[in-house]
Protein backbone atom coordinates (compact mmCIF):
# COMPACT_ATOMS: atom_id res chain seq x y z
CA UNK A 1 0.00 0.00 0.00
CA UNK A 2 2.80 2.39 0.91
CA UNK A 3 4.46 1.73 -2.42
CA UNK A 4 1.20 2.46 -4.28
CA UNK A 5 0.76 5.74 -2.38
CA UNK A 6 4.34 6.75 -3.15
CA UNK A 7 3.85 6.07 -6.85
CA UNK A 8 0.62 8.09 -6.84
CA UNK A 9 2.36 11.00 -5.10
CA UNK A 10 5.23 10.88 -7.59
CA UNK A 11 2.72 10.89 -10.44
CA UNK A 12 0.93 13.96 -9.06
CA UNK A 13 4.22 15.78 -8.46
CA UNK A 14 5.30 14.99 -12.01
CA UNK A 15 2.08 16.36 -13.48
CA UNK A 16 2.41 19.52 -11.41
CA UNK A 17 6.00 19.98 -12.59
CA UNK A 18 4.93 19.59 -16.22
CA UNK A 19 2.04 22.03 -15.74
CA UNK A 20 4.44 24.43 -14.03
CA UNK A 21 6.86 24.18 -16.93
CA UNK A 22 4.10 24.98 -19.43
CA UNK A 23 2.89 27.96 -17.38
CA UNK A 24 6.45 29.20 -17.02
CA UNK A 25 6.95 29.11 -20.81
CA UNK A 26 3.66 30.93 -21.42
CA UNK A 27 4.55 33.59 -18.87
CA UNK A 28 8.00 34.06 -20.41
CA UNK A 29 6.30 34.60 -23.77
CA UNK A 30 4.21 37.34 -22.13
CA UNK A 31 7.38 38.94 -20.76
CA UNK A 32 8.78 38.88 -24.29
CA UNK A 33 5.69 40.68 -25.61
CA UNK A 34 6.08 43.33 -22.91
CA UNK A 35 9.72 43.83 -23.89
CA UNK A 36 8.72 44.23 -27.53
CA UNK A 37 6.13 46.82 -26.52
CA UNK A 38 8.76 48.64 -24.46
CA UNK A 39 11.12 48.69 -27.43
CA UNK A 40 8.41 50.13 -29.69
CA UNK A 41 7.60 52.82 -27.12
CA UNK A 42 11.27 53.72 -26.87
CA UNK A 43 11.51 54.14 -30.65
CA UNK A 44 8.36 56.31 -30.68
CA UNK A 45 9.78 58.45 -27.87
CA UNK A 46 12.98 59.01 -29.83
CA UNK A 47 10.96 60.14 -32.85
CA UNK A 48 8.88 62.47 -30.66
CA UNK A 49 11.98 63.93 -29.02
CA UNK A 50 13.51 64.48 -32.45
CA UNK A 51 10.41 66.57 -33.26
CA UNK A 52 10.76 68.38 -29.89
CA UNK A 53 7.49 66.93 -28.58
CA UNK A 54 8.75 66.87 -24.99
CA UNK A 55 5.33 66.78 -23.31
CA UNK A 56 4.31 63.69 -25.28
CA UNK A 57 7.64 62.06 -24.44
CA UNK A 58 6.95 62.69 -20.75
CA UNK A 59 3.53 61.05 -21.03
CA UNK A 60 5.09 58.10 -22.83
CA UNK A 61 7.71 57.74 -20.10
CA UNK A 62 4.94 57.50 -17.49
CA UNK A 63 3.34 54.73 -19.54
CA UNK A 64 6.70 52.97 -19.80
CA UNK A 65 7.02 53.04 -15.99
CA UNK A 66 3.69 51.21 -15.71
CA UNK A 67 4.77 48.74 -18.38
CA UNK A 68 8.04 48.03 -16.58
CA UNK A 69 6.14 47.41 -13.35
CA UNK A 70 4.06 44.82 -15.21
CA UNK A 71 7.30 43.37 -16.62
CA UNK A 72 8.70 42.91 -13.11
CA UNK A 73 5.47 41.35 -11.83
CA UNK A 74 5.51 38.87 -14.72
CA UNK A 75 9.09 37.90 -13.87
CA UNK A 76 8.08 37.43 -10.23
CA UNK A 77 5.20 35.23 -11.34
CA UNK A 78 7.61 33.16 -13.46
CA UNK A 79 9.83 32.62 -10.43
CA UNK A 80 6.83 31.74 -8.25
CA UNK A 81 5.50 29.24 -10.80
CA UNK A 82 8.93 27.66 -11.11
CA UNK A 83 9.37 27.45 -7.32
CA UNK A 84 5.96 25.87 -6.72
CA UNK A 85 6.51 23.33 -9.48
CA UNK A 86 9.85 22.26 -8.03
CA UNK A 87 8.83 22.06 -4.38
CA UNK A 88 5.25 20.78 -4.54
CA UNK A 89 4.43 17.58 -2.71
CA UNK A 90 0.79 16.42 -2.43
CA UNK A 91 -0.67 16.27 1.05
CA UNK A 92 -3.71 14.74 2.69
CA UNK A 93 -5.89 17.75 1.82
CA UNK A 94 -6.63 19.37 -1.52
CA UNK A 95 -4.15 22.09 -2.44
CA UNK A 96 -5.32 25.66 -3.03
CA UNK A 97 -2.89 26.41 -5.87
CA UNK A 98 -4.00 30.02 -6.24
CA UNK A 99 -3.22 30.66 -2.59
CA UNK A 100 0.06 28.78 -2.92
CA UNK A 101 1.14 30.77 -6.00
CA UNK A 102 0.06 34.10 -4.47
CA UNK A 103 2.06 33.35 -1.34
CA UNK A 104 5.15 32.41 -3.35
CA UNK A 105 4.73 35.52 -5.53
CA UNK A 106 4.75 37.76 -2.44
CA UNK A 107 7.91 36.04 -1.18
CA UNK A 108 9.67 36.53 -4.52
CA UNK A 109 8.55 40.16 -4.74
CA UNK A 110 9.68 40.90 -1.17
CA UNK A 111 13.12 39.42 -1.83
CA UNK A 112 13.57 41.36 -5.07
CA UNK A 113 15.99 44.28 -4.93
CA UNK A 114 14.58 45.93 -8.05
CA UNK A 115 13.78 49.62 -7.82
CA UNK A 116 11.59 50.94 -10.61
CA UNK A 117 13.16 54.39 -10.34
CA UNK A 118 16.55 52.89 -11.25
CA UNK A 119 15.30 50.01 -13.38
CA UNK A 120 17.57 49.30 -16.40
CA UNK A 121 14.65 49.41 -18.86
CA UNK A 122 13.54 52.83 -17.62
CA UNK A 123 17.12 54.06 -17.69
CA UNK A 124 17.64 52.79 -21.24
CA UNK A 125 14.44 54.55 -22.30
CA UNK A 126 15.61 57.82 -20.74
CA UNK A 127 19.08 57.40 -22.21
CA UNK A 128 17.71 56.88 -25.73
CA UNK A 129 15.64 60.06 -25.45
CA UNK A 130 18.55 62.01 -23.97
CA UNK A 131 20.88 60.94 -26.76
CA UNK A 132 18.65 62.57 -29.39
CA UNK A 133 20.06 66.00 -28.52
CA UNK A 134 22.93 65.16 -26.15
CA UNK A 135 24.84 62.22 -27.63
CA UNK A 136 27.98 61.45 -25.63
CA UNK A 137 27.00 63.72 -22.74
CA UNK A 138 26.08 62.33 -19.32
CA UNK A 139 22.48 62.70 -18.26
CA UNK A 140 21.83 65.09 -15.34
CA UNK A 141 23.14 63.57 -12.12
CA UNK A 142 25.47 61.14 -13.88
CA UNK A 143 29.18 61.09 -14.54
CA UNK A 144 30.69 60.17 -17.91
CA UNK A 145 31.70 56.77 -16.50
CA UNK A 146 28.05 56.09 -15.64
CA UNK A 147 27.09 56.66 -19.28
CA UNK A 148 29.62 54.10 -20.47
CA UNK A 149 28.45 51.57 -17.91
CA UNK A 150 24.71 51.98 -18.33
CA UNK A 151 24.79 52.18 -22.10
CA UNK A 152 25.73 48.50 -22.16
CA UNK A 153 23.29 47.34 -19.47
CA UNK A 154 21.69 43.99 -20.20
CA UNK A 155 19.62 41.34 -18.48
CA UNK A 156 21.97 38.73 -19.91
CA UNK A 157 24.38 37.28 -17.34
CA UNK A 158 27.17 36.05 -19.64
CA UNK A 159 28.17 37.29 -23.08
CA UNK A 160 30.07 34.13 -24.12
CA UNK A 161 29.35 30.44 -23.83
CA UNK A 162 31.82 29.15 -21.18
CA UNK A 163 32.34 25.90 -23.10
CA UNK A 164 32.71 27.00 -26.74
CA UNK A 165 33.96 30.53 -26.12
CA UNK A 166 31.54 31.83 -28.75
CA UNK A 167 29.65 35.09 -28.15
CA UNK A 168 26.05 34.28 -27.27
CA UNK A 169 24.97 36.23 -30.37
CA UNK A 170 26.71 33.58 -32.50
CA UNK A 171 25.34 30.46 -30.82
CA UNK A 172 23.49 28.02 -33.08
CA UNK A 173 21.10 26.82 -30.36
CA UNK A 174 21.33 29.01 -27.26
CA UNK A 175 19.88 27.64 -24.02
CA UNK A 176 19.73 29.03 -20.49
CA UNK A 177 19.84 27.37 -17.10
CA UNK A 178 16.63 27.83 -15.15
CA UNK A 179 18.70 27.84 -11.96
CA UNK A 180 21.64 30.19 -12.50
CA UNK A 181 20.43 31.91 -15.72
CA UNK A 182 23.74 31.40 -17.55
CA UNK A 183 23.63 30.82 -21.32
CA UNK A 184 25.33 28.05 -23.30
CA UNK A 185 25.44 26.36 -26.68
CA UNK A 186 22.89 23.53 -26.39
CA UNK A 187 24.98 20.66 -27.76
CA UNK A 188 28.04 21.69 -25.73
CA UNK A 189 26.25 21.98 -22.39
CA UNK A 190 24.30 18.74 -22.86
CA UNK A 191 27.53 16.86 -23.64
CA UNK A 192 29.12 18.50 -20.59
CA UNK A 193 26.24 17.45 -18.30
CA UNK A 194 26.30 13.90 -19.67
CA UNK A 195 30.06 13.61 -19.11
CA UNK A 196 29.68 14.58 -15.44
CA UNK A 197 27.26 11.71 -14.75
CA UNK A 198 24.77 13.69 -12.66
CA UNK A 199 27.34 15.92 -10.97
CA UNK A 200 27.61 18.83 -13.42
CA UNK A 201 28.36 22.21 -11.89
CA UNK A 202 27.82 25.27 -14.05
CA UNK A 203 31.04 25.84 -16.04
CA UNK A 204 30.86 29.61 -15.53
CA UNK A 205 33.64 30.55 -13.13
CA UNK A 206 32.50 31.00 -9.50
CA UNK A 207 28.93 29.83 -10.24
CA UNK A 208 27.98 27.16 -7.64
CA UNK A 209 24.77 25.96 -9.29
CA UNK A 210 24.37 22.35 -10.39
CA UNK A 211 22.92 21.63 -13.84
CA UNK A 212 20.31 19.18 -15.10
CA UNK A 213 19.64 18.58 -18.79
CA UNK A 214 15.89 19.09 -18.38
CA UNK A 215 16.48 22.47 -16.72
CA UNK A 216 18.67 23.91 -19.49
CA UNK A 217 16.16 25.33 -21.94
CA UNK A 218 15.41 27.93 -24.57
CA UNK A 219 12.39 30.22 -24.38
CA UNK A 220 11.09 33.21 -26.39
CA UNK A 221 12.52 35.68 -23.88
CA UNK A 222 16.05 34.31 -24.29
CA UNK A 223 15.90 34.61 -28.08
CA UNK A 224 14.55 38.15 -27.80
CA UNK A 225 17.26 39.19 -25.32
CA UNK A 226 19.98 37.79 -27.56
CA UNK A 227 18.55 39.75 -30.49
CA UNK A 228 18.59 42.86 -28.28
CA UNK A 229 22.25 42.14 -27.55
CA UNK A 230 22.98 41.91 -31.28
CA UNK A 231 21.28 45.26 -31.82
CA UNK A 232 23.22 46.81 -28.94
CA UNK A 233 26.51 45.48 -30.35
CA UNK A 234 25.74 46.97 -33.76
CA UNK A 235 24.89 50.34 -32.20
CA UNK A 236 28.09 50.31 -30.15
CA UNK A 237 30.14 49.47 -33.25
CA UNK A 238 28.58 52.36 -35.18
CA UNK A 239 29.25 54.75 -32.29
CA UNK A 240 32.90 53.67 -32.11
CA UNK A 241 33.32 54.28 -35.84
CA UNK A 242 31.80 57.76 -35.56
CA UNK A 243 34.00 58.62 -32.57
CA UNK A 244 37.13 57.40 -34.36
CA UNK A 245 36.23 59.51 -37.37
CA UNK A 246 35.54 62.69 -35.38
CA UNK A 247 38.77 62.30 -33.43
CA UNK A 248 40.90 62.21 -36.58
CA UNK A 249 43.13 65.22 -36.91
CA UNK A 250 42.71 67.27 -40.09
CA UNK A 251 45.42 66.84 -42.71
CA UNK A 252 47.86 69.67 -43.00
CA UNK A 253 47.76 71.51 -46.28
N, C-alpha and C positions, 0 to 999 in steps of 0.2 A: 504493500500500500504506500509506504514511504517513497519507494522508487517511482511509483506512478504519479504521486503528488509532485515530486521533484521534476519529473519530465514535463508535467503540465505547467509548472511554474516557469521552467526554462522556455517552453513554447510561448507563453504569454510575454515574457521578457523579450524574446526574439521579435515577436510581432510589434511590440512597442518600440523597439530599437529601429525596426524597418520603417514604421510610421513616422518616427522622429526624424529619420534620415530624409524621408520624402518632404516633410514639413520644412526641414532646414533648407533643402534645395529650393523649395518654392519661396521661402522667405528671402534667401539670397538673391533670387531673381528679382524680387521686389526692390531690394536694396540697389540692385543694378539699375532698375528703371528710375529710381530716385536720383542716382548719380548721373544718369543721362539727362534727366530734367534739370539738374543743377548745372551741368555743362552748357545746356542750351540757354539757361537764364544768364549764365556768365557771358556768353557770346552776345546776347541781346544787350546786356548792360554795357559792354564795350562799345557796341554800335551807338547806343544812346549817349554815352559819354563823349564819343567822337563828335556827335552832333550837339554837344553841350546841353543835353537834357538832364541836368543834375537832379532835379526833383524826381523825375521818373526813375533814375538810377537808385535814389534813396528808397523809393517805394519798393523797387525790385529787391534791394538788399534786405529789407524787412521780410519780404516773402521768402528769400533764401534762408534767412535765420529760422523760419518756421519749417522749411523743408529739411534743413540740417538736423533740427530737433527730431523730426520724423525718421530721418536716416539713423540717428543714434538709437532711437527706440527700437527700430527694426533690427539693428545689430544686437541689442540687448535681448530681444525676443529670440534671435538665432542662438545666442549663447544659452538662454534658458531652455529652449527646445532640446539642444544638444545635451545639456546637463541632465535633464529629466530622462531622456532616452538612455543615457549611459547608466544612471544610478537606479532606475526603477526596478523594484522587486514587488511582485503582487503580495498583498496581505490577505487577512481573513475577511476584511470588509471591502466593498466596492470603492474604487479610487475616484475622487473628484479631481479629474485632470485639469479642469479650468483653475481650480483653487491651487493645485500643485504648480502649474505653469505661472500663475500670477505671483505666487510666493517666490518662485525662483527668479522671475523677472525683477522683482523688487530687490532681491539680494544682489543680482548682477548690476542693476542700476546704482545701488548704494555703494558698491565697490568700484564703480567706474570713476576715473579721475578726470574725465572729459569735462571741459568748460566751454560752453557754446561761444562765449565771448572771444576765446582764443582758439576756437576750433580750426584745424587746417583748411577745411573747405571754405569757411567764411573768410579766412585770411587770404586764400588763393583768389577768391572772388574780389575782395578789396584790392589785392595786388594787381589783378588784371585791369581793373578800372583805373587805378592810380597810374599804371604804366602808359595809359593812353596819352597823357600829357606830361608825364614825369619819368620817362624811361631812364633807368639807371640811378635814380635818386631814391633815397630811403623814404618810406612813408613817415608821416609825423609820429614822433615817439620811438622811432627805430634808428639804429645805427646801420652803416653800410654793411657791416658783417651780418646783421640780421637779414638783410635783403638777400644776400648770397645764400644763407642757410634756408630761409623759408621759401625761396623760389624753387627749391628742389625737394620740397616736402612731398612725402608719398606715404600711402598706407601700406606699401609693400615693405616687408621686413628684410629681404635680401635681394640684391640686384644681380647676383650670379648663382647658378646652380653649384652647390659645394662639391658635387661629384664630377661634373663635366667641365666646370669652369666657364661654361657659356653664359653670356648675359641672358636674363630671363626673357628678354624681348626676342631672342633667337631660338628659344626652345621649341622643339617640334610638338611635344605634348606636355605642356606645363601642368603640374599638379601641386597641391598645397596640403600640408599636414593640418588636420583639424585640431591638433593639440598645440603645436608650437607656432603654426602659421607660416613656417618656412616653405619656400618654393623649390621644386626640383624638376628635372627631366624625368618623365614617368618611367621609361624603361630602366634608367640608371638607378633610380631609388628603389624600384621593385626588385631588381637584381641585388642591390645592397641589402635590403631587408631579408631576402631569401638566404643570402650568404651568412647572415648572422644567426640563423636558426632560432628566431623568436627573441633575440636579445639585441635588437638594432636600436642604437641611440642615434638621435639626429646628428648627421655629419657636420652640421654648422658648428663652428668652434664655440665652446662654452655653453651650448644649448643642452640642457639635461634631459629633455623629453625623449621618451621611448616611442618608436614608430611601429605601426601595424599597417599592413598592406591595405586593409579595408578602410583605413582612416586617412589615406593619402589620396585626395580626390581633386577633380577639377569641377568648378561651378561657373555660372555666368559672370559672377562678380570678379573672379580671378581673371578671366579673359578680358573683361572690361578694364580692370586695373592695369593689366599688362599693356593694353592698347593705349591707355592714358600715359604710361611710362614711355612708350614709343613716341607719342606726340610731344611729351616734355623733352625727350632727348633731341628731337628734331628742332624744337624751339631754341634749346640751349645752343645747339650747333650753329643755328642761324645767327644768334646773338653774338657768339664768339667770332664769327666771320665778320660781322658788322663792326665789332669793337677793334679787331685787328686792322681792318681797313681804315677806320677813323684815326687810329693811332699812328698810321704811317706818316713819316715826315715827308713834306713836299720836296720834289727834286729841285736841286739848284739849277738855275738857268746857266 
